[in-house]
Amino acid sequence: MSATAPSPGKAAASGSFAPLAQPTFAVLWVATVLGNIGSFMRDVASAWLATDLSTSPAAVATIQAAATLPVFLLAIPAGVLSDILDRRRFLIAIQVGLALVSGTLMLLAWRDGLTIEILIGLAFLGGIGAAMMGPSWQAIVPELVPSSSLRQAVALNALGVNIARAIGPATGGLLLAAFGAAATYGADLLSYLFVIGALVWWRRPVRETDPLREHFFSAFRAGLRFTRAHSKLHIVLVRAAVHFAFASSVWALLPLVARQLLQGGAGLYGLLLGAVGAGAILGALTMPLLQKRLDGDGLVLVSAITTAVVMAALSFAPPIWLSLVLLLLLGAAWITALTTLGGAAQAILPNWVRGRALAVYQMVFNGALAGGSLIWGFVAQGLGTPNALLIAGAGLVVAALLLHRLRLPRGEEDLAPAGHWPEPEAAGDIAHDRGPVMILIEYRIPPQNRDGFLHAVHQLSEERLRDGAFNWGVMEDPADPDLLTEWFLVESWAEHLRQHRRVPNADADLQRDVAKYHVGAERPRVRHLLGVGLPPDAAARR
């Protein structure tokens, strides 16, 4: 069995399960499922212990917030590390750290040393590990499958999480009821061995030494510039933030639904979560049929309405059998939204910034979950759990209808590097940290082409800013009005050289469209200007 990634040109099998034909993806996928089963068992134990240690709905909801808040705070730094470090070694280190957290929970539970404050603190530490891990797990997917199977791989990852959601909570609830929290945390600790073993087995190709390799702070700034300038990514982020802020209420309040509304115990809570996971599996299996009838926007709308109906029905304390049916529907709706929005984000990101941009997506997603959990916990404390669920459900439907016209990107562009820029001319070697750099592109545009050119070149501005520029503009020569100069500023010579590698084929086509308006010379003239500071003696005199 080979542990190498597939070659980009290798044809992919068709079907939803095609990525599992890639051995490395299959092994890591199975290990991740086992690891997530353990994580859900741990989460069930922590959520239920919180209801024993405190009767405050806000304190119970804080467990969920503590686990997700670090992802909101640390997602972008984690994404930067994902893009500049060896992802395999980075993931192994994180798994070891998470195993230590679960081991601590196990020992404290065994010695009856857990308090609500300690539980929240360890949930926060676990959230830090999840924050560090998330972007890297997502960013390795394109290394494991051909590009033609990327969407199926994203969907399979979501399916794996929900398989774990179906098995983990129910198993965790049974272990918790039969053997106590220490045994449940111990099972989670054991699951990390499988994940670490799979990562050790994976022989990720060693990256060659790159003189243009990004460092943390420059990579951090480049990631922020990319996400700030990517209008299509903004749409995905807004849609995800609003949807999950309202939908988070059902996760934050489900322990209270099980205990207060349904009059159940830890076993019932695990069973309810297991029903959500089972519903997600059914949802993942039926999604190909839904995708033939609905586009991404339609799927997110259906998911929002279904989630809202479930929340409203749960607020009336239905019989347990009906609650299980409702949570099956919730699981199907959850994976539909999660896969659709996550797939839309993956499909519009080039590889050079994938970890950082996905980190921003994770930050928004988990920020919505953390903030929503706190808000709905306090709403439930003030107005009661049933009213909090009704308000959140109504808000979700209204928001989904309002945002339905903000169409999700289709992700059909070719984002492979074009490599069409010639190397910049220079009289000698230039230090990589030299900057700033101004790039001037001179176009000769006759009057009849001017309006079309300006429209096209302003479309090009987003690409310049995504790929590394921090400022952009177009100017004309008053002595020669047909001479229009596009300019953009880059922070260093190294960053401009990286731009040469980053421009994707889709944007190369746009650049060629802009150049068609140019007349005269064979191609527009390109010039590079470097910032010049004062000489040392002049600086001293100042």
C-alpha positions as CSV (number, residue, x, y, z in Angstrom):
1,M,0.0,0.0,0.0
2,S,1.5,3.3,-1.1
3,A,1.4,6.2,1.2
4,T,2.1,8.8,-1.4
5,A,-0.3,11.4,-2.7
6,P,-1.9,10.9,-6.1
7,S,-0.4,12.6,-9.1
8,P,-2.4,15.6,-10.2
9,G,-3.1,14.1,-13.6
10,K,-4.4,10.8,-12.3
11,A,-7.9,10.2,-13.3
12,A,-10.4,9.9,-10.5
13,A,-13.0,7.3,-10.2
14,S,-16.5,8.6,-10.3
15,G,-19.0,8.6,-7.4
16,S,-19.4,10.0,-4.0
17,F,-16.9,7.5,-2.5
18,A,-14.2,7.9,-5.2
19,P,-11.6,9.5,-2.8
20,L,-11.5,6.3,-0.8
21,A,-9.8,4.7,-3.7
22,Q,-6.7,6.7,-2.7
23,P,-5.0,4.6,0.1
24,T,-3.6,7.6,2.0
25,F,-6.9,9.4,2.1
26,A,-8.7,6.2,3.1
27,V,-6.3,5.5,6.0
28,L,-6.3,9.0,7.3
29,W,-10.1,9.2,6.9
30,V,-10.7,6.1,9.0
31,A,-8.3,7.3,11.6
32,T,-10.0,10.7,11.7
33,V,-13.4,9.0,12.2
34,L,-12.0,7.0,15.1
35,G,-10.5,10.1,16.6
36,N,-13.7,12.1,16.2
37,I,-15.7,9.2,17.9
38,G,-13.4,9.7,20.9
39,S,-13.8,13.5,20.8
40,F,-17.6,13.2,20.8
41,M,-17.5,10.8,23.7
42,R,-15.4,13.3,25.6
43,D,-17.8,16.2,24.7
44,V,-20.8,14.2,25.9
45,A,-19.1,13.5,29.2
46,S,-18.1,17.1,29.6
47,A,-21.5,18.5,28.7
48,W,-23.3,16.1,31.0
49,L,-20.9,16.7,33.9
50,A,-21.6,20.4,33.5
51,T,-25.3,19.9,34.2
52,D,-24.2,18.0,37.4
53,L,-21.7,20.6,38.5
54,S,-24.0,23.7,37.7
55,T,-27.7,24.3,37.3
56,S,-27.1,27.5,35.3
57,P,-28.0,27.3,31.6
58,A,-25.4,29.9,30.9
59,A,-22.7,27.8,32.6
60,V,-23.7,24.8,30.6
61,A,-23.7,26.7,27.3
62,T,-20.3,28.1,28.3
63,I,-18.8,24.6,27.8
64,Q,-19.7,24.7,24.1
65,A,-18.5,28.3,23.9
66,A,-15.1,27.4,25.6
67,A,-14.5,24.6,23.1
68,T,-15.2,26.8,20.0
69,L,-13.9,30.2,21.1
70,P,-10.2,29.3,20.6
71,V,-11.0,28.5,17.0
72,F,-12.4,32.0,16.5
73,L,-9.3,33.5,18.2
74,L,-6.5,31.4,16.8
75,A,-7.8,30.2,13.4
76,I,-5.7,32.6,11.3
77,P,-2.4,32.0,13.1
78,A,-3.2,28.3,12.8
79,G,-3.8,28.7,9.1
80,V,-0.5,30.5,8.7
81,L,1.3,27.7,10.4
82,S,-0.5,25.2,8.2
83,D,0.9,26.9,5.1
84,I,4.5,27.4,6.3
85,L,5.2,24.2,8.4
86,D,5.3,20.5,7.5
87,R,1.6,19.7,8.0
88,R,2.2,16.1,9.0
89,R,4.6,16.9,11.8
90,F,2.4,19.8,12.9
91,L,-0.7,17.5,13.1
92,I,1.2,14.8,15.1
93,A,2.3,17.4,17.7
94,I,-1.3,18.7,18.1
95,Q,-2.7,15.2,18.5
96,V,-0.2,14.5,21.3
97,G,-1.3,17.8,23.0
98,L,-4.9,16.8,22.8
99,A,-4.2,13.4,24.2
100,L,-2.6,15.1,27.2
101,V,-5.8,17.2,27.7
102,S,-8.0,14.0,27.7
103,G,-5.6,12.3,30.0
104,T,-5.9,15.1,32.5
105,L,-9.7,14.9,32.3
106,M,-9.5,11.2,32.9
107,L,-7.3,11.5,36.0
108,L,-9.3,14.4,37.5
109,A,-12.6,12.6,36.9
110,W,-11.2,9.4,38.5
111,R,-10.1,11.4,41.6
112,D,-13.4,13.5,41.7
113,G,-11.4,16.6,41.1
114,L,-13.4,18.2,38.4
115,T,-15.2,21.5,39.0
116,I,-17.2,23.6,36.5
117,E,-14.2,26.0,36.2
118,I,-11.7,23.3,35.6
119,L,-14.0,21.7,33.0
120,I,-14.4,25.0,31.2
121,G,-10.6,25.5,31.3
122,L,-9.8,22.1,29.8
123,A,-12.5,22.5,27.2
124,F,-10.8,25.7,26.2
125,L,-7.4,23.9,26.0
126,G,-9.1,21.3,23.8
127,G,-10.5,24.1,21.7
128,I,-6.9,25.4,21.2
129,G,-5.9,22.1,19.9
130,A,-8.9,22.0,17.6
131,A,-8.1,25.5,16.4
132,M,-4.5,24.5,15.5
133,M,-5.6,21.3,13.9
134,G,-8.5,22.4,11.7
135,P,-6.9,24.3,8.9
136,S,-4.2,21.7,8.5
137,W,-6.6,18.8,8.3
138,Q,-8.6,20.6,5.6
139,A,-5.5,21.8,3.7
140,I,-4.0,18.3,3.3
141,V,-7.1,17.1,1.3
142,P,-5.8,18.4,-2.1
143,E,-2.6,16.5,-1.4
144,L,-4.4,13.2,-1.0
145,V,-6.9,13.1,-3.9
146,P,-7.0,14.3,-7.5
147,S,-8.5,17.8,-8.0
148,S,-11.5,16.1,-9.8
149,S,-12.4,14.4,-6.5
150,L,-11.9,17.4,-4.2
151,R,-15.6,18.1,-3.6
152,Q,-16.3,14.4,-2.9
153,A,-13.4,14.4,-0.5
154,V,-14.8,17.4,1.4
155,A,-18.2,15.7,1.5
156,L,-16.6,12.5,2.8
157,N,-14.8,14.4,5.5
158,A,-18.1,15.9,6.6
159,L,-19.7,12.4,6.4
160,G,-16.9,11.0,8.6
161,V,-17.5,13.6,11.2
162,N,-21.2,12.7,11.3
163,I,-20.5,9.0,11.4
164,A,-18.5,9.7,14.5
165,R,-21.4,11.9,15.7
166,A,-23.7,9.0,15.3
167,I,-21.5,6.5,17.1
168,G,-19.5,8.7,19.6
169,P,-22.3,10.4,21.6
170,A,-24.4,7.3,22.0
171,T,-21.3,5.2,23.0
172,G,-20.1,8.0,25.2
173,G,-23.5,8.2,26.9
174,L,-23.6,4.5,27.5
175,L,-20.0,4.5,28.9
176,L,-20.8,7.5,31.1
177,A,-23.9,5.8,32.5
178,A,-22.3,2.4,33.0
179,F,-18.7,3.2,34.0
180,G,-18.4,6.9,34.7
181,A,-16.7,9.9,33.2
182,A,-13.1,8.6,33.8
183,A,-13.7,5.6,31.5
184,T,-15.3,7.8,28.9
185,Y,-12.3,10.2,28.9
186,G,-10.0,7.1,28.8
187,A,-11.7,5.9,25.6
188,D,-11.1,9.3,24.0
189,L,-7.4,9.1,25.0
190,L,-7.1,5.7,23.3
191,S,-8.6,7.1,20.1
192,Y,-5.7,9.5,19.7
193,L,-3.3,6.6,19.3
194,F,-5.0,5.6,16.1
195,V,-4.8,9.1,14.6
196,I,-1.1,9.5,15.6
197,G,-0.3,6.1,14.1
198,A,-1.9,7.0,10.8
199,L,0.0,10.3,10.6
200,V,3.3,8.5,11.4
201,W,2.5,6.0,8.6
202,W,1.8,8.7,6.1
203,R,5.0,9.5,4.2
204,R,4.3,13.0,3.0
205,P,6.8,14.1,0.3
206,V,9.5,16.3,1.8
207,R,9.3,19.9,0.5
208,E,12.3,21.2,-1.3
209,T,14.1,24.1,0.2
210,D,12.6,27.3,-1.2
211,P,14.4,30.6,-1.1
212,L,11.0,32.3,-1.3
213,R,9.5,30.3,1.5
214,E,7.2,32.5,3.5
215,H,7.8,33.4,7.2
216,F,5.1,33.7,9.8
217,F,4.4,37.5,9.8
218,S,4.7,37.9,6.0
219,A,2.4,34.9,5.5
220,F,0.0,36.2,8.0
221,R,-0.3,39.6,6.2
222,A,-0.6,37.8,2.8
223,G,-3.4,35.7,4.1
224,L,-5.3,38.7,5.4
225,R,-4.8,40.6,2.2
226,F,-6.1,37.6,0.2
227,T,-9.3,37.2,2.3
228,R,-9.9,40.9,2.5
229,A,-9.8,41.2,-1.3
230,H,-11.7,38.0,-2.2
231,S,-15.3,39.1,-2.8
232,K,-16.6,35.5,-3.5
233,L,-15.1,34.3,-0.2
234,H,-16.9,37.1,1.6
235,I,-20.2,35.8,0.4
236,V,-19.5,32.3,1.8
237,L,-18.3,33.8,5.1
238,V,-21.4,36.0,5.5
239,R,-23.8,33.1,4.7
240,A,-21.9,30.7,7.1
241,A,-21.8,33.2,10.0
242,V,-25.5,34.0,9.9
243,H,-26.6,30.4,9.4
244,F,-24.5,28.9,12.2
245,A,-25.1,31.8,14.7
246,F,-28.8,30.9,14.7
247,A,-28.4,27.1,14.3
248,S,-25.9,27.0,17.2
249,S,-28.8,27.3,19.7
250,V,-29.8,23.7,19.3
251,W,-26.3,22.4,20.1
252,A,-25.8,24.7,23.1
253,L,-29.2,23.9,24.5
254,L,-29.5,20.2,23.7
255,P,-28.3,19.0,27.1
256,L,-31.0,21.1,28.7
257,V,-33.6,19.8,26.2
258,A,-32.6,16.2,27.3
259,R,-32.6,17.0,31.0
260,Q,-35.4,19.6,31.4
261,L,-37.8,19.1,28.5
262,L,-37.5,15.4,27.9
263,Q,-36.8,14.4,31.6
264,G,-33.9,12.2,30.5
265,G,-30.4,11.3,31.7
266,A,-27.0,11.0,30.2
267,G,-28.0,8.0,28.1
268,L,-30.8,9.9,26.5
269,Y,-28.5,12.8,25.7
270,G,-26.0,10.5,24.0
271,L,-28.9,8.9,22.1
272,L,-30.1,12.3,20.9
273,L,-26.7,13.2,19.6
274,G,-26.4,9.8,18.0
275,A,-29.7,10.5,16.2
276,V,-28.2,13.8,14.9
277,G,-25.1,11.8,13.6
278,A,-27.3,9.1,12.0
279,G,-29.4,11.8,10.3
280,A,-26.2,13.4,9.0
281,I,-25.1,10.1,7.5
282,L,-28.5,9.7,5.8
283,G,-28.3,13.3,4.6
284,A,-24.8,12.7,3.1
285,L,-26.0,9.7,1.3
286,T,-29.1,11.5,-0.2
287,M,-27.2,14.7,-1.0
288,P,-26.3,13.6,-4.5
289,L,-30.0,13.3,-5.3
290,L,-30.8,16.7,-3.8
291,Q,-27.9,18.3,-5.7
292,K,-29.5,17.2,-9.0
293,R,-32.6,19.2,-8.1
294,L,-31.2,22.1,-6.0
295,D,-28.1,24.3,-6.3
296,G,-26.0,25.3,-3.3
297,D,-28.3,28.2,-2.4
298,G,-31.4,26.0,-2.5
299,L,-29.7,23.4,-0.3
300,V,-28.7,26.0,2.3
301,L,-32.3,27.4,2.3
302,V,-33.8,24.0,2.8
303,S,-31.3,23.2,5.5
304,A,-32.2,26.4,7.4
305,I,-36.0,25.8,7.2
306,T,-35.6,22.2,8.3
307,T,-33.4,23.2,11.2
308,A,-35.9,25.9,12.3
309,V,-38.8,23.4,12.2
310,V,-36.9,21.0,14.4
311,M,-36.0,23.7,16.9
312,A,-39.6,24.8,17.1
313,A,-40.9,21.3,17.6
314,L,-38.3,20.5,20.3
315,S,-39.5,23.5,22.3
316,F,-42.8,21.8,22.9
317,A,-41.2,18.8,24.6
318,P,-42.3,16.1,22.2
319,P,-42.2,12.4,23.0
320,I,-38.8,10.8,22.9
321,W,-39.5,8.8,19.8
322,L,-40.6,12.0,18.0
323,S,-37.5,13.8,19.3
324,L,-35.3,11.2,17.8
325,V,-37.0,11.6,14.4
326,L,-36.7,15.3,14.6
327,L,-32.9,15.0,15.4
328,L,-32.5,12.7,12.4
329,L,-33.9,15.6,10.3
330,L,-31.6,18.0,12.1
331,G,-28.5,15.9,11.3
332,A,-29.5,15.8,7.6
333,A,-30.0,19.5,7.5
334,W,-26.7,20.2,9.4
335,I,-24.5,18.2,7.1
336,T,-26.3,19.7,4.1
337,A,-25.4,23.2,5.2
338,L,-21.9,22.3,6.4
339,T,-20.9,20.4,3.2
340,T,-22.4,23.0,0.9
341,L,-20.8,26.1,2.5
342,G,-17.5,24.3,3.2
343,G,-17.3,23.0,-0.3
344,A,-18.0,26.4,-1.7
345,A,-15.1,27.8,0.3
346,Q,-12.7,25.0,-0.8
347,A,-13.6,25.3,-4.4
348,I,-12.6,29.0,-4.7
349,L,-9.2,28.8,-2.9
350,P,-5.8,28.3,-4.6
351,N,-3.4,26.0,-2.9
352,W,-0.8,28.6,-1.8
353,V,-3.2,30.2,0.6
354,R,-5.7,27.4,1.3
355,G,-4.7,26.9,4.9
356,R,-5.0,30.5,5.8
357,A,-8.3,31.1,4.0
358,L,-9.8,28.0,5.4
359,A,-8.7,29.2,8.8
360,V,-10.7,32.4,8.3
361,Y,-13.7,30.3,7.3
362,Q,-13.2,28.2,10.5
363,M,-12.8,31.3,12.5
364,V,-16.1,32.6,11.2
365,F,-17.8,29.2,11.6
366,N,-16.6,28.7,15.2
367,G,-17.0,32.3,16.1
368,A,-20.7,32.0,15.1
369,L,-21.0,28.8,17.2
370,A,-19.3,30.3,20.2
371,G,-21.1,33.6,20.1
372,G,-24.4,32.0,19.3
373,S,-24.0,29.5,22.1
374,L,-23.3,32.2,24.7
375,I,-26.2,34.3,23.4
376,W,-28.7,31.5,23.4
377,G,-27.6,30.3,26.8
378,F,-28.3,33.7,28.3
379,V,-31.6,33.9,26.4
380,A,-32.6,30.5,27.8
381,Q,-31.6,31.6,31.3
382,G,-33.8,34.7,31.0
383,L,-36.7,33.4,28.9
384,G,-36.5,29.7,29.2
385,T,-35.2,27.0,26.9
386,P,-38.4,26.6,24.8
387,N,-38.6,30.3,24.1
388,A,-34.9,30.5,23.2
389,L,-35.4,27.7,20.6
390,L,-38.4,29.4,19.1
391,I,-36.7,32.8,18.8
392,A,-33.6,31.2,17.2
393,G,-35.6,29.2,14.8
394,A,-37.6,32.2,13.6
395,G,-34.5,34.2,13.2
396,L,-32.9,31.5,11.2
397,V,-35.7,31.4,8.7
398,V,-35.9,35.1,8.3
399,A,-32.1,35.4,7.8
400,A,-32.1,32.5,5.3
401,L,-34.8,34.1,3.2
402,L,-33.0,37.5,3.2
403,L,-29.6,36.1,2.3
404,H,-30.9,33.7,-0.4
405,R,-30.3,36.3,-3.1
406,L,-26.6,36.5,-2.1
407,R,-25.6,33.7,-4.4
408,L,-22.9,31.3,-3.4
409,P,-19.9,31.0,-5.8
410,R,-19.9,28.0,-8.1
411,G,-16.1,27.5,-7.9
412,E,-15.6,26.6,-11.6
413,E,-12.5,28.6,-12.2
414,D,-9.1,27.0,-13.0
415,L,-7.0,28.0,-9.9
416,A,-3.8,26.2,-11.0
417,P,-0.8,28.5,-11.2
418,A,-0.5,30.0,-14.7
419,G,3.2,30.7,-14.6
420,H,2.8,33.1,-17.5
421,W,4.7,36.1,-16.0
422,P,8.3,36.5,-17.2
423,E,10.9,36.9,-14.6
424,P,11.4,40.6,-13.7
425,E,14.4,42.3,-15.2
426,A,17.1,43.6,-12.8
427,A,20.6,44.9,-13.2
428,G,21.8,42.8,-10.3
429,D,20.8,40.7,-7.4
430,I,18.1,42.2,-5.2
431,A,17.7,41.4,-1.5
432,H,14.4,39.6,-0.9
433,D,13.5,42.0,2.0
434,R,14.0,45.1,-0.2
435,G,10.8,47.1,-0.6
436,P,8.3,48.4,-1.1
437,V,8.0,47.5,-4.8
438,M,5.9,49.5,-7.3
439,I,4.9,47.6,-10.4
440,L,3.9,49.8,-13.4
441,I,2.2,48.4,-16.4
442,E,1.8,50.9,-19.3
443,Y,-1.1,50.5,-21.7
444,R,-1.7,52.5,-24.9
445,I,-5.4,52.8,-25.1
446,P,-7.1,54.6,-27.9
447,P,-10.3,56.7,-27.0
448,Q,-12.7,54.1,-28.4
449,N,-11.2,51.4,-26.1
450,R,-11.0,53.5,-23.0
451,D,-14.3,52.6,-21.3
452,G,-13.9,48.9,-22.0
453,F,-10.4,48.9,-20.7
454,L,-11.2,50.7,-17.5
455,H,-14.1,48.3,-16.8
456,A,-11.8,45.3,-17.4
457,V,-8.8,46.6,-15.5
458,H,-10.9,47.3,-12.4
459,Q,-12.0,43.7,-12.5
460,L,-8.4,42.8,-12.5
461,S,-7.7,44.9,-9.3
462,E,-9.2,42.2,-7.0
463,E,-6.7,39.7,-8.4
464,R,-3.7,42.0,-7.8
465,L,-4.8,42.6,-4.2
466,R,-5.5,38.9,-3.6
467,D,-2.1,37.8,-4.8
468,G,0.0,40.2,-2.7
469,A,-0.5,43.8,-3.5
470,F,-1.5,46.2,-0.7
471,N,-2.5,49.1,-3.0
472,W,-3.6,49.4,-6.6
473,G,-4.7,52.1,-9.0
474,V,-4.8,53.4,-12.6
475,M,-3.4,56.8,-13.7
476,E,-3.2,58.7,-17.0
477,D,-0.4,60.9,-18.4
478,P,-1.9,64.4,-18.9
479,A,0.6,65.1,-21.7
480,D,-0.4,61.8,-23.4
481,P,-4.0,60.9,-22.5
482,D,-3.8,57.6,-24.4
483,L,-1.1,56.3,-22.0
484,L,-2.8,54.7,-19.0
485,T,-0.7,53.1,-16.3
486,E,-1.8,50.4,-14.0
487,W,0.2,50.4,-10.7
488,F,0.2,48.3,-7.6
489,L,2.4,48.2,-4.5
490,V,3.9,45.1,-2.9
491,E,5.7,45.0,0.4
492,S,8.9,43.4,-0.7
493,W,10.8,42.0,-3.6
494,A,10.3,38.4,-2.4
495,E,6.5,39.0,-2.1
496,H,6.5,40.2,-5.8
497,L,8.4,37.1,-6.9
498,R,5.8,35.0,-5.0
499,Q,3.1,36.8,-7.0
500,H,4.7,35.4,-10.2
501,R,3.9,31.9,-8.8
502,R,0.4,32.7,-7.5
503,V,-1.5,34.0,-10.5
504,P,-4.0,31.3,-11.4
505,N,-5.1,30.4,-14.9
506,A,-8.5,32.0,-14.4
507,D,-6.9,35.4,-13.6
508,A,-4.3,35.0,-16.4
509,D,-7.2,34.8,-18.8
510,L,-8.5,38.1,-17.3
511,Q,-5.1,39.7,-17.7
512,R,-5.0,38.7,-21.4
513,D,-8.5,40.2,-21.8
514,V,-7.2,43.5,-20.4
515,A,-4.2,43.5,-22.7
516,K,-6.4,43.1,-25.7
517,Y,-7.3,46.8,-25.4
518,H,-3.7,47.8,-25.7
519,V,-2.4,49.0,-29.2
520,G,1.0,49.7,-30.5
521,A,3.8,47.6,-29.0
522,E,3.5,43.8,-28.9
523,R,2.7,43.9,-25.1
524,P,2.3,46.5,-22.4
525,R,5.5,47.8,-20.9
526,V,6.2,46.6,-17.4
527,R,8.5,48.5,-15.0
528,H,9.5,47.7,-11.4
529,L,10.4,50.5,-8.9
530,L,12.1,49.8,-5.6
531,G,11.8,52.1,-2.5
532,V,15.0,54.0,-1.7
533,G,15.8,55.3,1.7
534,L,18.2,58.0,2.8
535,P,21.9,57.1,3.0
536,P,23.1,56.5,6.6
537,D,25.0,59.8,6.9
538,A,22.0,61.8,5.7
539,A,19.7,59.9,8.1
540,A,22.0,60.8,11.0
541,R,22.0,64.5,10.0
542,R,18.2,64.5,10.2
